[in-house]
Amino acid sequence: MSGHQKHDHGPEGHAGHTHGVVADADRRWLSIALVLITSFMAIEVVIGVIAGSLALISDAAHMLTDAVSIVLALIAMRLSARPARGGFTYGLKRAEILSAQANGLTLLLLAAWLAYEAVHRLIDPPRVEGGLVLVTALAGIAVNILAAWCISRANRTSLNVEGAYQHILNDLFAFIGTAVAGLIVVTTGFARADGIATLVVVALMVKAGYGLVRESGRIFLEAAPADLDPDAIGDQLVARPCVVEVHDLHVWTITSGQPALSAHVLVAPDTDCHAVRRDLERLVAQEHRISHTTLQVDHAPEETRTLVPAGAAHGEHEEHCEDPHGPVHRDEPHAH
């Protein structure tokens, strides 16, 4: 066996690449939600203007972003389903993450505008038709519950679908707040309740928007998934039989639900490289649910075992590669 048998791919695919039927179902559920949202939004804008309610108009504006988020999600699904070709070696799978980030940014921008308008109305409250606000908000609650149910039927492990779902869910909370405000206006005449309800919705929008931007940003920056610790994985890999060193270890996310790992692995001389590689692939697949794995496996030179004294910290030794990336995980000399 040559000491330079390298490069192989793990058992990618059975979970993440056979979802054509699921994707079609996701598009159907999202399309139904889109029809519900756009139909009610048009009615709400008219009633909001007649009633003079910022809460209703803000809900309608939020529903517009809901509709845009669903359209983006549908477009992203189409793009991400295209096969990899040319310079796009992963295809366009990250179109879904772009969509999720756009959804998060629109939530934050809309929250800023609504916060400004709400504060203005708290200072100088206009006349609000509480009855119209209450009835419309109750209808909006029903529509958003149905739309949220539709999207919940889709695959919410996709950050793209989750972005659309968060839009709808925040809109549902907004309508609940608006209904409460309308009831207060009707029973007490306290017009500032409209602005207060808007501020509550703003807080929810900021929370959801920040979460989407943060998660999509981690993927774009090639950060490891939040639930995976690359250093712990490296220590686990180098502890396997016949493994001498693991370096250039990278863990990242291709798109939602598709973590990937690559590493350069040095094994003891006269070791079956392929057997070690298969063992490591099984480990990361079973322990960390990483099915897209690329491992370069080489035989370690004899001197590699003596470059580091037992117990030395990562990085306190001569590097195997001229341009190493990240910490080096090395087995102690007495381990084998």
Beta strands, then each sheet from edge to edge (+ up, - down):
strand 1: 243-253
strand 2: 259-267
strand 3: 292-299
strand 4: 329-330
sheet 1: 3+ 2+ 1- 4+
end
